[in-house]
């Protein structure tokens, strides 16, 4: 049995053990606005429901371990006392992950991650249309747990309106766990899909993905590529160069040559989707751009 005194290991090491052990953790996909109305969207896995009467959710945007800075979400809820907690389904997990990229203040993660803003009824922050459940909340209290890197900040959120996609309800109007298809965080890059086990999503910790808003329009409006596909494609810092694309085309096998020269857009996108599912992001991009 490995025994650890929290005071005798680094915060980073302790953080890793905590996240690996206390799992899977539900995800609070928090949309907020600052005092000037700038929108922010970011996921947090220190989150759960703690009361039904009154209905209270709590999530914790912790201070960054590496440099002790605070996150825009925390700054916004302190300013405006409002938040929408959106629930994350498997169909949106890659876009959700992309939104965790540390874009500069004022950058709207709805736009970068390709989500749709819809107005709330009682609070200023918008809801995520793609989320199966959305909780409009008033922030009643923020409890700081420390002043050093890694310290949490408990945001107590009283639910003032609940929005539920009827498509996830069963015949008795209860939430069907298979239809809602939620995901949860584990340690490292690992996630858990409630109905299908664990899977991996590389965290965009020190990269700035180009964002869904910078994808070529034919890709953004694809009838084949899913939101998860777009999230993976948008999590690159740069697109392949013309030289890289030309090299890919010259070395492509006969099936790819057909797709590049004669195949239609849907066929091309289907093959790119297969490459993405096999972790071949660069090849998928080269194939997609070979007909641009």
N, C-alpha and C positions, 0 to 999 in steps of 0.2 A: 504494500500500500504506500503510494507516494503521499507524504504529508507536507503541506506548505503553510508557512506563516506569511500572510499577505504583506507584512511589512518587510519581508526579506527577499522579495522578488520584485522585478520591475513592473510598472503598471501595465506595460504592453504584454508581458508574459501572463500576468494575472487576468488581464482582459481576455486573452485567448482562452484560458481555462474556463472562465465564467461563460463565455459565449458557446464554447464547445459542450459544456455540461448542462447548462440551463437551456434546453432546446427540445423540440422545435418551439420557436416563439412567434406569435402572431405579428402581423405587420400593420402598423399605423401609417397610412399614406396621407400625410398631413398637407393640406392646402391652406395657406395663410396669405395675408396681405400686410404691408407695412403702413405707416401712417400716411404715406403719399399714394397708396393704392397699388403699389407694385406687387405682383403676384409671385408667390414662391410655392414650390411643390417638392416634398422630400419624404422618403420613407424612414421609419424608426421601428426597431424590433424590441425595444424596451417598452412594452405596451400590453394592456389588457383591460377588461371591464371589471369594475370593482363595486358597483352598486346598481340596483335596479330601481330603487325608490329613495332618493332621486336617481335617475340614470346617469352614472358617472363613468367615464373612461379616463385612464391615466396613461400618458406616454412620457418618455424622458429623452429629450435631446441633450446628450452629454457633451461636456466640453471636450474638444479634440485632444487626444492623448499626446500627439506629436508636438503641438505648439500652444496648447491651452487656450485656443480661440473658441468663440461661441458660434453657433450656427444661425443662419438667417431665420430659421423657423422660431427659435427661442427669442431672438430679438423682436420678431413680428408679434408673437403672442403677448410679450410684455408691453408692446405698444398699443395693440388693438383689443386684446382680450377675446379674440375669436379664432376659431379654427374649424375646418371640416376634416373629419377623419374618414377617409375612403378605404374600403376593404379591397385587398388585392387578390385577384383570381389568377390562375395559371396562364390564362390567355394574354395577360398584360405584364407578366413578370419581367421580361427583357426590357420593355419600355420603362417600367418602374425602376429597374436597376440603373438604366441610363440616367434617369432623373436624379440619382444620387451623386452624379458628377458634381464636383465643386465649381460650378459656374459662378461668375462674378455677381455681386449683388445687383439686382435690377434685371437680370436675365430670367425670363419666364420659362420654367422647366416644363410647363404644359406644351409650349411651342417646341422646345428642344427634344422632348421625348415623344411628341406626336399625339398627345392626349387632347381631348375636347373639353373646353370649359363650358359649364352650364351654370346659370345663376342659382344661388341659394335663396331660401324663403326668408330667413331671419338673420343671417350673418353676411358680412361682406365677402369673405373668401368664396371663390367658385367651387363647385363640385366637379369631380372627374366623371364624365359621362360613362366611360367604359367600366367604372367600378360597379360591382353587383350590389353593393350597399354603401350608402353615404350617410354619415352622421353630422348634422350641423350642431356645433357646440359653442357655448359660452365658456370662456376660461374663468373659473372661480378663484383659482389660486395657483401660484408657481412657487414650488419649494426647492430652493437650492440646496444641494447635498454636500457642497464643498466648493473650493475656489481654485483647485489645481486641475491639471489635465486629467480627463477621465471621470470627473465628478458629474453626477447626473443632476437634472433639473426636472422635478416631477410637475408635469402640467396637468392639473385637475380640470377636466372638461365635462360640463353638464350638458347632456344631449337635449336640444330643444326641438329637433325635427329629425325624423328618420326617413330615408328614401330607399326603397327596396325594388330591384328589378323583378317584375312578376315572373320572368322566365326561370328564376331559381326557386320558385315555390312549388310545393307538391300539391296534391289534390285537397289537402286539408289547410292550405295556405300557410304552411310552415316551410322554413328554409330547408331545402333538400341538400344535404352535404355533398352529394355527387354533382348536383347542378351548380352550386356556388363554386366548387372546385378551388378552394383557397390554397394558398401557399404560406409557408412559414420559414423563418430563418434558423439556420444552424450555425456552427462554427465555420470560419474561413469563407470559402466561396460556396458553401453548401446550403441548399434549400430543401425543404420537404414539401411534397405535394400531397395533400390530405388523402387522395384516393389512389396514389400511384408511387409512393416512395420518394427517395432522395434523388436530387439532381444537382448539377453544378452550374453556377453563373459567375463568370469572372467579374470581380468588383472593379469599377472604374475609379480607383483610388487616386492615382496621380496623373491621369490622362483627361483630356478634354475632348470627348467625342464630338464629332461635327454636328450631331443632332439630326433628328428626322426632318427638320425644316430645311436642311441643306442637301437632302437627297434629291437626285433627278426626279422630275415630276412623274415620269413613266413608272418609276419604282415606287414612289409614294402612293400613287393611285393604282397600283397593281391589283388585279383581281385574284391573284394567286398568293402573293406574299402576305403573311399574317403580320399582326402588330408585333409579335415576338421576333419575326424575321427582320422587320424594320428596325426594331430596337438593337439587334445584333449588328446590322449593317451600319447603323448610325453611331455605333460606339467605336469608331476609328478616328484617329486624329487627322489622317490625310488619306485621300483616295490613291489608288495605284497610278503610277505615272504612265504616260503614253508608251514609254519604252517597255515597262513591265507588262502592259496590256498586249503590245505587239509581240513580245516574247511568248506570252501565254497563247496567243492565237497561232503563232508559228509552230508551237510544240503541241497543240491540241490534238487529241485523238479524233478519229473519223466521226463519231457521234457528235462531238462538240463542234467540229467543222460544219456539220450539217446545221446545227442550231444557229451558229454564227452567220452562215450564208443563206440558209433557206428556212430555218425554223421560225415559227411565229413567236410573238412576245410571251404568250402564256407558257409555251413549251420551254422557252429560255428561262423564265422565272421559276418554273417547276424544277428544272435541273439545278438552278442556283439554290433553291430551297433545300434540295438534297445535299448539296455541298455544305450548306450552313449546318444542317443536322449532323454532318460528319465532322464538324469543327474546322472546315476548310474555308475560312472567311476570306482570305486573300484571293483564292481561286474563284469564289463566288462573285467577288467584286469584279475581277478581270472578265469573267464571263458576261456579267451584266453590262459592263461598259464596252464590251467588244462590238456592240451594235449601235453605240451612241454616236 
